[in-house]
Amino acid sequence: MSGSGFSTLNTAVSGLAAAQRAMDATSQNIVNSNTAGYSRQRVELNSVGTPPGATLHTGNSTTLDGVQITSVTRVKDAFIEATRAAAGGRQATLDAQTSILTGAQTLLSEPGSTGLQSTLDSFYSSWQDLSNTPTDPAAGSVVIERGTAVAEQLKSVSDGIAAQWTTANNNLTSVVAQTNQAASDLANLNDAIMNGQASGAPVNELLDKRDTIVRNLVALVGATSSVDTRGRTSVSVGGINLVSGDKANTMTLSGSNDISTASATSPSLSIGSFTVTPDSGTAAGLLATMHTDLPTMSAKVDAVAAGIITTVNGLYATGYASDGSTGNTFFTGTNAQTIAVVPTDGSSLAVASAANTVDGSVALSIGDLSDDTTSAAALGSPGPSAQWRDLTSSLGVQIQSLQTAQTVQTSVVAAADDAVTSDSGVNLDEEMTNMMLYQRSYEASAKCITTADDMLNTLINNTLTA
């Protein structure tokens, strides 16, 4: 009888301990319901009874030893988490590329009265006005002024594109620094998780931090990850290990830091001696703008400048100035960075068709370059205005496509976030229900202890009295 009483007492005590630990875990869930990256925890309980098979000590009797806590598990589906991380990586690519190109698009100011197209139209119009009054110095000065405006605007756009490229390069430098810090943090966490699991210490919070770091690395450089049997996470970029166990390799950025030399030494990322090419993440979006988008845009602006220089100079060289000179040059330079107006005196422009004559036929011919057909015939390819419109429209289409992809990917990320929340997020209603359940269990176990104590007290007193 006394053995049975003490057994009941021990069983009830195990219930108290289990209920208390379960309430602790529930409280942890509740207070971290708004903590980013937190995964809810669940106490795993297991009943304890007679081991299978009778022995000399147990005989055929049954002992009930209550309940034991087998583990406190972290509710987390690895596949759902990996899906969310990958979706975030693709979103980061689109965000980085769209941000840089949208900034570049504002430089064009098209359509609008301050764009290059409007400035070009005013430039060609001033030549047509000069053709009507070829000896008017004021009209000639307007031509020079508007030609200078064209040159300055082309250089301004070219400088702006170069500045966007530099911004992308600076952002990529920051991404590399953040990646190396995250890799170092992950390597340290791997060591702590391995040691914790080996010693039986709780590591759930460390695992949450690990997943947050991995998700960040995916967003930065499109990393992929895997977990070994010792709980350590390995991370690679482009097939090259960035983190392996408690060791972190260093990512470096090399190549040009200026758009003018980017074609010769394109920026690239390396881990150790291996060049890596991220297929997603912020780094992938930045590299796309630096390798292709901005250099292509800059080359098109240079082509517009070269077209203006070629067509205007080709006609201007056939004209005669008031001093009888011919073969003159209106623009100097070869691209958007070097284009400049040569004449400085509005009264000495070479606009006559022959020496010692007063007419503005050459000026009229230059003014007619505003027509796409005329400028195409003079250049032997689409004229500057057509090239400029192609640049602005193609950039607009690309940005619109990226923004559409952004919208779609935002929905994908939102769905992935919902899946993560549904899987591992904290539901306060559920946790409050659990708290009440464990509280009742605790109270019931306490009642069992009180009852067992009364039984033992009665037994002992009666035995002493007898």
Secondary structure as GFF3:
##gff-version 3
##sequence-region A 1 466
A	DSSP	alpha_helix	2	31	.	.	.	ID=ss1
A	DSSP	beta_strand	41	49	.	.	.	ID=ss2
A	DSSP	beta_strand	64	74	.	.	.	ID=ss3
A	DSSP	alpha_helix	78	108	.	.	.	ID=ss4
A	DSSP	alpha_helix	116	132	.	.	.	ID=ss5
A	DSSP	alpha_helix	137	199	.	.	.	ID=ss6
A	DSSP	alpha_helix	204	221	.	.	.	ID=ss7
A	DSSP	beta_strand	224	227	.	.	.	ID=ss8
A	DSSP	beta_strand	233	237	.	.	.	ID=ss9
A	DSSP	beta_strand	240	244	.	.	.	ID=ss10
A	DSSP	beta_strand	247	248	.	.	.	ID=ss11
A	DSSP	beta_strand	251	254	.	.	.	ID=ss12
A	DSSP	three_ten_helix	259	261	.	.	.	ID=ss13
A	DSSP	beta_strand	268	271	.	.	.	ID=ss14
A	DSSP	beta_strand	274	276	.	.	.	ID=ss15
A	DSSP	alpha_helix	281	288	.	.	.	ID=ss16
A	DSSP	pi_helix	289	293	.	.	.	ID=ss17
A	DSSP	alpha_helix	294	316	.	.	.	ID=ss18
A	DSSP	beta_strand	331	332	.	.	.	ID=ss19
A	DSSP	beta_strand	340	341	.	.	.	ID=ss20
A	DSSP	alpha_helix	361	367	.	.	.	ID=ss21
A	DSSP	three_ten_helix	368	370	.	.	.	ID=ss22
A	DSSP	alpha_helix	372	379	.	.	.	ID=ss23
A	DSSP	alpha_helix	384	424	.	.	.	ID=ss24
A	DSSP	alpha_helix	428	465	.	.	.	ID=ss25
###
